[in-house]
Amino acid sequence: MVVCGDDGLAHRLAAELRGVYGEQVVLVVPPNGRTARPPVVGRARAASAALFDRVVSAAVGSVGRTGGAGQPAAAADGGRVDGGRVGGEGTLEAVEPTDAVLAEAGVAQAAALALVYDDDETNIRAALTARRLNPRLRLVLRLYNRRLGQHIEELLDQAAALAAGDGEGGPGSGTETSTTVLSDADTAAPALAATAVAGTSKVVQTEGLLLRAVERPLSADGPGTGGLCTLALLSGGDPDGAGEQQPRLLPDDDEVRQAAGRHAVVLEQVSSAAGTPSAAPSRRMTGVMPLASLFSRRLRWSLAGLAGCVAGLAVALWLVTGIHPLRAFYVTLLDLFAIDDPALGASLGRQLLQLLSALMGLLLLPVLLAAALEALGTFRTASGLRRPPRGLNGHVVLLGLGKIGTRVLTRLRELDVPVVCVESDPEARGLATARRLRVPVVLGDVTQEGVLEAAQIHRAHTLLAVTSADTTNLEAVLYARSVRPDLRVVLRLYDDDFATAVYRTLRAAYPHALTRSRSVTHLAAPAFAGAMLGRQVLGAVAVERRVLLFAAVDVDRHPELEGRTVAEAFRAGAWRVLALEGRTDTPAGHLLAKGDRVVVAATRRGLAELR
């Protein structure tokens, strides 16, 4: 297998394929100065395959030099190719995935290729080249643009079908999909949003089914109480796995009984995805300006007070003069707008009411003028960025509006969670989304004094730091905790060891405040790895610093599944059958047979064993 990329996802994906699935991997990355260093977990897992890596590096590195698969990459191709090892892995160094680079990496003989560059155009260009070099190659692309990804997937699959001719075998023919387009942002955003909001369900949507899991303490009544099954036991006293009780994925019934009182992730509901409220877009996601946003809160109260005074004057006129109530209201309006109808010869009460109505009319003029100016200003700035309103509280402060931040913002607004964004780049891609959703934005460097205060961090519910720089996220969290020690914080951290050290320090300094750390590459890599192996990974749920995968698996030719009941097919710590695709009720005694397609929750190693 070949993995090409320029950031941490490429390194973690290669480590996933080597360490979990035992695959032979060639990693293509830019030179050292232009790429992120491999994660600690990746270096550790790759150690067991070091000998094989040396053989692959030597073999692949000799292809370009001997001319067996073409000439070596030249400077004109835009990159330097190095057959040596980088970080102990079988790795090629190249600035861009050109024809020569892909040929030297062995794409023509590879089973699968993952293109996970941060730039969509680079991935598309390399995918077109790879499809020409190997029409039967299984392609996995990382694209942020969803609509473009659908078209590219159809185009590459059509090219593979035409090149296959009569469709004999290979990943590019038959029922097996040869091209899969994924987005690390779409994979990680639901988990980040759910972590930031207390009590938010973890939702995974499949083809026709909606799986909903919640975090709750286990009761002493046994497994399955209050839910369909227990998916994971959380660590006791240390949410990032640094304590004595480590998190346990897919525990058996005995473990669940012994863990009474411990927090767990429980599968609460399996329902049909069609017609569910969560499947429909929220009303607040339409971007239509609500009427209340035209006027400030103070002005609305002023208008309401004046309306009440007018009603009171009309009632008083009715009581004093005895005329019909509608006529009393009409005469009050005439007096209010100074229309000539003096109360000459009328009673003293009527004359006093006319004077009070005229006074109210004078007071109404500046209020109407202010309302007109506010409405005009609102329409003029509708295309601009909103400022955080003064009375906002209980909101989520989101740091960073890049690819990940934009997807997290969309997810939070789908949940109707109030959000204030902080972004330092005035050209960030997420600003257009924030403007469309009418989300308040503070432009400024979060490390500078006063920026978080402008986002009203002292009244926020959660700080969600998802910038691409670990140090920036950490600095923002430390400053926010100094302002408000009990603030709930969620950090995006890449390195596992660094995340553990940060968590322990924050836990010791602020024992009563909730802290979570998440890695986008850690959440996304299993989905990319599953796609390279022909697995349809439907989603991932973060269980502290671990990942629980949801995948669709065909029962046919799986001895662990075929011919067994749903209960018998369960393997603790590896996988659990949750439902048959298209069915909301799957009894434990249902016999799995050829032709069935099931949705399973699996660990990464469990999914590897189900191959």
TAHUHU-V76919 format. One record per backbone hydrogen bond with DSSP energy under -1.0 kcal/mol. NH is the residue of the N-H (numbers start at 1). CO is the residue of the C=O. Records with the same first field share a line. If there is no record, write none. Layout:
BEGIN
NH = CO + CO
END
This chain:
BEGIN
2 = 112
3 = 26
4 = 114
5 = 28
12 = 8
13 = 9
14 = 10
15 = 11
16 = 12
17 = 13
18 = 14
19 = 15
20 = 16
21 = 16
23 = 17
26 = 1
27 = 90
28 = 3
29 = 92
34 = 31
35 = 32
43 = 39
44 = 40
45 = 41
46 = 42
49 = 46
50 = 47
53 = 49
54 = 50
55 = 51
56 = 52
57 = 53
58 = 54
59 = 55
60 = 56
61 = 57
62 = 58
63 = 60
66 = 62
67 = 63
68 = 63
77 = 74
78 = 75
89 = 86
91 = 89
92 = 27
94 = 29
98 = 96
102 = 98
103 = 99
104 = 100
105 = 101
106 = 103
107 = 102
109 = 106
113 = 138
114 = 2
115 = 140
116 = 4
123 = 119
124 = 120
125 = 121
126 = 122
127 = 123
128 = 124
129 = 125
130 = 126
131 = 127
132 = 128
133 = 129
134 = 130
137 = 134
138 = 111
139 = 178
140 = 113
141 = 180
142 = 115
143 = 182
149 = 145
150 = 146
151 = 147
152 = 148
153 = 149
154 = 150
155 = 151
156 = 152
157 = 153
158 = 154
159 = 155
160 = 156
161 = 157
162 = 158
163 = 159
164 = 160
173 = 170
180 = 139
182 = 141
187 = 183
188 = 184
189 = 185
192 = 188
193 = 189
194 = 190
195 = 191
196 = 192
197 = 193
200 = 197
202 = 213
204 = 211
206 = 209
208 = 206
210 = 271
211 = 204
212 = 269
213 = 202
214 = 266
216 = 264
218 = 262
225 = 222
227 = 224
228 = 267
231 = 265
232 = 265
233 = 248
234 = 263
241 = 238
248 = 233
250 = 231
256 = 252
257 = 253
258 = 254
261 = 218
262 = 259
264 = 216
265 = 232
266 = 214
267 = 229
268 = 212
269 = 212
271 = 210
273 = 208
276 = 273
285 = 282
286 = 283
293 = 290
294 = 291
300 = 296
301 = 297
302 = 298
303 = 299
304 = 300
305 = 301
306 = 302
307 = 303
308 = 304
309 = 305
310 = 306
311 = 307
312 = 308
313 = 309
314 = 310
315 = 311
316 = 312
317 = 313
318 = 314
319 = 315
320 = 316
321 = 317
322 = 318
328 = 324
329 = 325
330 = 326
331 = 327
332 = 328
333 = 329
334 = 330
335 = 331
336 = 332
337 = 333
338 = 335
339 = 334
344 = 342
346 = 343
351 = 347
352 = 348
353 = 349
354 = 350
355 = 351
356 = 352
357 = 353
358 = 354
359 = 355
360 = 356
361 = 357
362 = 358
363 = 359
364 = 360
365 = 361
368 = 364
369 = 365
370 = 366
371 = 367
372 = 368
373 = 369
374 = 370
375 = 371
376 = 372
377 = 373
378 = 374
379 = 375
380 = 376
381 = 377
384 = 381
392 = 389
394 = 459
396 = 418
397 = 462
398 = 420
399 = 464
400 = 422
406 = 402
407 = 403
408 = 404
409 = 405
410 = 406
411 = 407
412 = 408
413 = 409
414 = 410
415 = 411
416 = 413
417 = 412
420 = 396
421 = 440
422 = 398
423 = 442
428 = 425
430 = 401
431 = 428
434 = 430
435 = 431
436 = 432
437 = 433
439 = 434
441 = 386
442 = 421
444 = 423
448 = 445
451 = 448
454 = 450
455 = 451
456 = 453
457 = 452
459 = 456
460 = 457
461 = 395
462 = 395
463 = 488
464 = 397
465 = 490
466 = 399
473 = 469
474 = 470
475 = 471
476 = 472
477 = 473
478 = 474
479 = 475
480 = 476
481 = 477
482 = 478
483 = 479
484 = 480
487 = 484
488 = 461
489 = 514
490 = 463
491 = 516
492 = 465
493 = 518
499 = 495
500 = 496
501 = 497
502 = 498
503 = 499
504 = 500
505 = 501
506 = 502
507 = 503
508 = 504
509 = 505
510 = 506
513 = 510
516 = 489
518 = 491
523 = 519
524 = 520
525 = 521
528 = 524
529 = 525
530 = 526
531 = 527
532 = 528
533 = 529
534 = 531
535 = 530
537 = 535
538 = 550
539 = 550
541 = 548
543 = 546
546 = 543
548 = 541
549 = 602
550 = 539
551 = 600
552 = 536
553 = 598
555 = 596
558 = 555
561 = 558
562 = 558
563 = 592
564 = 561
566 = 590
567 = 588
569 = 565
570 = 567
571 = 575
573 = 250
574 = 571
575 = 571
576 = 601
578 = 599
579 = 599
581 = 597
583 = 580
590 = 587
592 = 564
596 = 593
598 = 553
599 = 579
600 = 551
601 = 576
602 = 549
603 = 574
607 = 603
608 = 604
609 = 605
610 = 606
611 = 608
END
